[in-house]
């Protein structure tokens, strides 16, 4: 990598350090990702690594870098509610975008609102869920905001104005402008030009949407409604209010504010929710909402003295469980009879560990019960097909699996957390 190991760019229009491109490449490699419109994978790019990286640096430094079209990939939404379109840049373009993000992010992150959690260093979705839980206990009303087609309709001009406010590097503004207007290649090969929106999936998009929402929403709400608290993860927002009357007023204000930018609150998905703490059902009141994969609603929780009470608590959402169930079915464990028990455990644990780390943070019992009901029956089917003496006896297969769990309770990660194959589940709220 000696060709681009020294910073600086003598004789170029823009002084872009060569090491910046190299460091951006390391980040892109770590994040992996699919190929773009040129079908060049990371492996293909690495075959001529030095030349490819030099080409990116040379063109960006000369001001002659123009991003290729973004490849559109359709991802089905949960429950069959249409598709979500992700934009996949080429490997080279992801490196260029990452380089610009690395320059801009340290500057703008310092001015972001403390309740902005999405795609920021040192902050996570789980932090947002934890804060949301505490505020639901303190304030009884919530506005669950949904901005309709946000990534397709966010305007460019306010983004560029905000970027220009926070950088003195003309090349940063130049390339962000080009990325915002780069065409999208549809699945049928046609090119779609854009004068609004920023594709989900690009390396620079999260930073740009955060910057837009900082000025369009965060600072505006903080200055006009100083007592109102919120949690925002990119375009996913929960706003807390003391009363239904205040919630109605704030929702109307937010609707009018976003309309100034051509953005629309989804009329059905944007809801006012009552954070019910006592479990009593009230007519005509929405009593739950979902935020970052967790559904908040009244649930039983154990008190410090061992008794039970009702609290407004988050737990893994039905949508998240649907995704996990589909993933579990896709493993086709019953047909993987060539694998040993340890190999099956390694395959399962690699994925389930991530689910437990995220969805097990709050009201863990809900997740553990789900995993016990979904994974263990597939292990029984695997054992019945793997071992001849268990072929026609699901009862014996369940017994044998329970014996193994008793001897080796740490073999499967969901067993370690109480999702045992004999049906006994540790209650872990």
C-alpha positions in Angstrom: 0.0 0.0 0.0 3.1 2.2 -0.3 1.5 4.1 -3.3 -1.0 5.8 -1.1 0.6 5.7 2.3 1.5 9.4 2.5 -1.0 12.2 3.1 -1.2 15.2 0.8 -1.9 15.7 -2.9 0.5 17.9 -4.6 -0.8 19.6 -7.8 -4.4 18.5 -7.3 -7.5 20.6 -7.2 -8.3 19.3 -3.7 -5.9 18.3 -0.9 -7.3 14.9 0.1 -4.9 12.7 2.1 -4.2 9.4 0.5 -4.3 7.7 3.9 -7.9 8.8 4.2 -8.9 6.6 1.2 -6.9 3.7 2.7 -8.7 4.0 6.1 -12.1 4.3 4.4 -11.3 1.1 2.5 -10.6 -0.7 5.8 -14.0 0.4 7.1 -15.8 -0.8 3.9 -14.0 -4.2 4.1 -15.0 -4.6 7.7 -18.7 -3.8 6.9 -18.7 -6.1 3.9 -21.7 -5.6 1.6 -22.9 -6.6 -1.8 -21.6 -5.5 -5.2 -23.1 -2.5 -7.0 -24.1 -1.9 -10.6 -20.6 -2.9 -11.9 -21.0 -6.3 -10.1 -17.5 -5.8 -8.6 -17.3 -7.5 -5.2 -14.9 -6.6 -2.4 -12.9 -9.7 -3.3 -12.7 -8.5 -7.0 -11.7 -5.0 -5.8 -8.9 -6.5 -3.7 -7.3 -8.3 -6.7 -5.9 -4.9 -7.8 -6.2 -3.1 -4.6 -3.4 -0.5 -5.0 -4.5 0.6 -8.4 -8.2 0.8 -7.6 -7.5 2.9 -4.4 -5.2 5.2 -6.3 -7.8 5.7 -9.0 -10.4 6.8 -6.3 -7.9 9.2 -4.7 -6.7 10.6 -8.0 -10.2 11.3 -9.3 -11.5 12.8 -6.1 -8.4 15.0 -5.7 -8.8 16.2 -9.3 -12.5 17.0 -8.8 -13.3 14.5 -11.6 -15.0 11.8 -9.5 -18.6 11.2 -10.6 -20.5 8.4 -8.7 -22.0 5.6 -10.8 -25.7 4.8 -10.5 -26.8 3.1 -7.3 -28.2 -0.4 -7.7 -31.8 -0.7 -6.3 -32.5 -3.8 -4.3 -36.1 -4.5 -3.2 -36.4 -6.0 0.3 -39.9 -7.3 1.3 -41.4 -5.5 4.3 -42.8 -7.4 7.2 -46.4 -8.7 6.9 -46.4 -8.4 3.1 -46.7 -4.6 3.3 -44.9 -3.9 0.0 -41.1 -3.6 -0.4 -38.4 -1.4 1.0 -35.9 -0.2 -1.7 -32.2 -0.2 -0.6 -29.6 1.5 -2.7 -26.3 -0.4 -3.1 -23.4 1.7 -4.3 -20.3 0.2 -6.0 -17.4 -0.8 -3.8 -15.4 2.1 -5.0 -18.2 4.5 -4.4 -18.7 3.1 -0.9 -15.0 3.9 -0.2 -15.4 7.4 -1.5 -18.6 8.0 0.5 -16.9 6.6 3.6 -13.9 8.9 3.2 -16.2 12.0 3.1 -18.2 10.7 6.1 -15.0 10.3 8.1 -14.1 13.9 7.5 -17.6 15.3 8.1 -18.9 13.1 11.0 -16.4 14.3 13.7 -17.4 17.9 13.1 -21.2 17.5 13.0 -21.6 14.8 15.7 -20.5 17.3 18.3 -23.6 19.5 17.6 -26.2 16.7 17.4 -28.9 16.6 20.0 -28.3 14.2 22.9 -31.6 12.3 22.0 -30.4 11.5 18.5 -29.2 7.9 18.6 -29.0 6.6 15.1 -25.7 5.8 13.5 -23.7 7.8 15.9 -20.5 6.7 17.7 -21.0 5.6 21.3 -24.8 5.4 20.9 -27.1 2.5 20.0 -30.7 1.6 19.4 -30.8 -0.1 22.8 -29.8 3.2 24.4 -32.8 4.8 22.7 -35.1 2.0 23.9 -33.9 2.3 27.5 -34.5 6.1 27.5 -37.9 5.6 25.9 -38.9 3.1 28.6 -37.9 5.6 31.4 -39.8 8.4 29.9 -42.9 6.3 29.3 -43.1 5.8 33.0 -42.7 9.5 33.7 -45.1 10.8 31.0 -48.3 9.0 30.1 -48.7 10.0 26.4 -46.5 9.2 23.4 -46.6 10.3 19.7 -45.3 7.4 17.6 -44.1 9.3 14.5 -43.9 7.8 11.0 -42.6 10.0 8.2 -44.0 8.7 5.0 -41.4 7.6 2.4 -38.8 9.6 4.3 -35.7 8.4 2.4 -37.5 8.9 -1.0 -38.7 12.4 -0.3 -36.2 14.2 2.0 -35.2 17.4 0.2 -31.6 18.0 -1.0 -31.3 21.8 -0.6 -31.5 21.9 3.2 -29.0 19.0 3.4 -26.5 20.9 1.3 -27.1 24.1 3.2 -26.4 22.2 6.5 -23.3 20.6 5.1 -21.9 23.9 3.9 -22.5 25.3 7.3 -20.2 22.7 8.9 -17.3 22.3 6.5 -14.7 24.5 4.8 -13.7 21.8 2.4 -15.3 22.4 -1.0 -14.7 18.8 -2.2 -16.9 17.5 0.7 -19.8 19.6 -0.5 -19.2 18.9 -4.2 -19.3 15.1 -3.8 -22.2 15.1 -1.4 -24.1 17.1 -4.0 -23.2 14.5 -6.7 -24.2 11.6 -4.5 -27.6 13.1 -3.7 -28.4 13.4 -7.4 -26.8 10.1 -8.6 -29.3 8.0 -10.5 -30.8 4.8 -9.2 -30.6 1.7 -11.4 -33.9 -0.2 -11.1 -34.1 -4.0 -11.0 -35.2 -3.9 -14.7 -32.1 -1.9 -15.6 -33.7 1.5 -16.1 -32.2 4.6 -14.6 -34.3 6.7 -12.2 -33.0 10.3 -11.8 -33.5 12.0 -8.4 -34.1 15.5 -7.3 -35.2 14.4 -3.8 -34.3 11.6 -1.4 -31.2 9.7 -0.4 -31.0 6.0 -0.9 -31.0 3.7 2.2 -27.9 1.6 2.2 -25.3 4.2 1.1 -22.4 5.0 3.4 -23.1 8.7 3.5 -26.9 8.6 3.8 -27.2 8.0 7.6 -25.0 11.1 8.3 -26.9 13.3 5.8 -30.3 12.3 7.2 -29.2 12.9 10.7 -27.9 16.3 9.7 -31.2 17.1 8.0 -33.3 15.9 11.0 -31.1 17.8 13.4 -32.2 21.1 11.9 -35.6 20.2 10.6 -36.8 18.5 13.8 -34.4 18.2 16.8 -33.3 21.8 17.3 -36.7 23.1 16.2 -38.6 21.0 18.7 -36.1 21.8 21.5 -36.4 25.5 20.9 -40.2 25.7 20.4 -41.2 23.1 23.0 -38.4 23.0 25.5 -40.3 20.7 28.0 -41.0 18.0 25.4 -38.7 15.0 25.3 -38.1 12.6 22.4 -35.9 9.8 21.1 -34.9 9.7 17.5 -33.1 7.0 15.6 -32.6 8.4 12.1 -36.3 8.9 10.9 -37.8 6.7 13.7 -39.1 9.1 16.4 -41.0 8.8 19.7 -42.2 12.0 21.4 -43.4 12.1 25.0 -46.2 14.3 26.3 -48.0 14.9 29.6 -51.5 14.8 28.3 -53.5 13.8 25.3 -54.3 17.5 24.6 -50.6 18.3 24.5 -49.9 15.3 22.3 -52.6 16.4 19.8 -51.1 19.9 19.7 -47.5 18.7 19.3 -48.5 16.3 16.5 -50.2 19.1 14.6 -47.1 21.3 15.1 -44.8 18.6 13.8 -47.0 17.9 10.8 -46.9 21.6 9.9 -43.1 21.8 10.4 -42.3 18.8 8.2 -44.7 20.0 5.5 -42.4 23.0 5.0 -39.9 20.5 3.7 -42.4 18.5 1.6 -42.5 15.7 4.1 -45.7 14.0 5.3 -46.6 12.2 8.5 -48.2 8.8 7.6 -51.9 9.2 8.5 -52.3 5.6 9.8 -48.9 4.8 11.2 -48.5 8.1 13.2 -50.4 7.5 16.4 -51.0 8.9 19.8 -50.5 6.2 22.5 -51.5 6.1 26.1 -48.8 4.5 28.2 -51.1 2.5 30.4 -49.4 1.5 33.7 -52.3 0.0 35.6 -53.6 -2.5 33.1 -57.1 -1.2 32.9 -58.5 -1.0 29.4 -59.7 2.4 28.3 -62.0 2.8 25.3 -60.8 4.4 22.1 -57.2 4.6 23.3 -54.2 3.1 21.5 -52.2 1.2 24.2 -49.1 0.1 22.4 -46.4 1.2 19.9 -43.3 -0.4 18.4 -39.9 1.3 18.4 -36.7 -0.2 17.1 -37.9 -3.8 17.2 -39.5 -3.5 20.6 -43.2 -3.3 21.3 -44.2 -1.1 24.3 -47.4 -2.1 26.0 -48.7 -3.0 29.5 -47.0 -6.2 30.8 -46.7 -8.0 34.1 -43.4 -7.4 35.9 -42.1 -8.7 39.2 -41.8 -6.2 42.1 -38.9 -6.0 44.5 -40.9 -7.9 47.1 -41.7 -10.8 44.8 -45.2 -9.8 43.9 -46.4 -8.8 40.4 -47.6 -5.5 39.0 -48.5 -4.1 35.6 -46.0 -1.8 33.9 -45.7 -0.2 30.4 -42.7 -2.2 29.2 -40.9 -3.0 26.0 -40.4 -6.6 24.7 -39.4 -8.1 21.4 -42.1 -7.2 18.8 -44.3 -9.5 16.8 -42.6 -8.3 13.6 -39.1 -9.2 14.9 -40.4 -12.6 16.0 -41.8 -13.1 12.5 -38.4 -12.3 11.0 -36.6 -14.7 13.4 -39.1 -17.5 12.7 -38.5 -17.2 9.0 -34.8 -17.3 9.6 -35.1 -20.4 11.7 -37.2 -22.2 9.1 -34.7 -21.3 6.4 -32.0 -23.3 8.3 -33.9 -26.5 7.4 -32.4 -28.2 10.5 -34.3 -31.4 9.9 -32.4 -31.9 6.7 -28.9 -31.2 8.0 -28.2 -34.7 9.1 -24.7 -34.7 7.8 -23.8 -32.2 10.6 -22.8 -33.3 14.1 -24.6 -32.0 17.1 -21.7 -29.6 17.8 -21.8 -28.3 14.3 -25.5 -27.7 14.5 -25.0 -25.8 17.8 -22.2 -23.7 16.2 -24.5 -22.7 13.3 -27.4 -21.9 15.5 -25.4 -20.0 18.2 -23.7 -17.7 15.7 -27.1 -16.2 14.8 -29.1 -16.6 18.0 -26.4 -14.9 20.1 -27.1 -11.6 18.2 -30.9 -12.0 18.8 -30.4 -12.5 22.5 -27.9 -9.6 22.8 -30.4 -7.2 21.2 -34.0 -8.5 21.8 -33.1 -10.0 25.2 -32.1 -6.7 26.8 -35.7 -5.9 27.9 -38.4 -8.3 29.1 -36.2 -11.2 28.2 -38.8 -13.9 29.1 -40.8 -13.0 25.9 -37.8 -13.8 23.7 -36.7 -16.9 25.6 -40.2 -18.4 25.4 -40.3 -17.7 21.7 -36.8 -19.3 21.1 -37.8 -22.4 23.1 -41.0 -22.9 21.0 -39.3 -22.2 17.7 -35.8 -23.7 17.8 -36.2 -26.8 20.0 -38.9 -28.5 17.8 -36.5 -28.2 14.9 -33.7 -29.9 16.9 -36.1 -32.7 17.7 -36.8 -33.2 14.0 -33.0 -33.2 13.3 -32.5 -35.9 16.0 -35.3 -38.0 14.6 -33.8 -38.0 11.1 -30.2 -38.2 12.3 -30.6 -41.3 14.5 -32.4 -44.4 13.3 -33.7 -45.4 16.8 -35.5 -42.1 17.0 -37.1 -42.1 13.5 -40.6 -42.9 14.6 -40.6 -41.6 18.1 -40.8 -37.8 18.6 -41.4 -38.4 22.3 -38.1 -40.3 22.7 -36.4 -37.6 20.6 -37.6 -34.9 23.0 -36.6 -36.9 26.0 -33.1 -37.5 24.5 -32.7 -33.8 23.7 -33.8 -32.9 27.3 -31.2 -35.3 28.7 -28.5 -33.7 26.5 -29.5 -30.3 27.7 -29.4 -31.5 31.3 -25.8 -32.7 30.8 -24.6 -29.9 28.5 -26.8 -26.9 29.2 -24.4 -24.6 27.5 -24.3 -26.4 24.2 -26.9 -24.0 22.6 -26.9 -20.4 23.6 -30.7 -20.3 24.0 -30.4 -23.2 26.5 -28.0 -21.2 28.6 -30.7 -18.5 28.9 -33.4 -20.9 30.0 -35.0 -22.0 26.7 -34.7 -25.7 27.6 -36.0 -28.5 25.3 -38.1 -30.1 28.0 -40.3 -27.0 28.1 -39.1 -25.6 31.4 -38.2 -22.0 30.8 -36.5 -19.7 33.3 -38.5 -16.5 33.7 -36.1 -13.7 33.0 -37.7 -10.2 32.8 
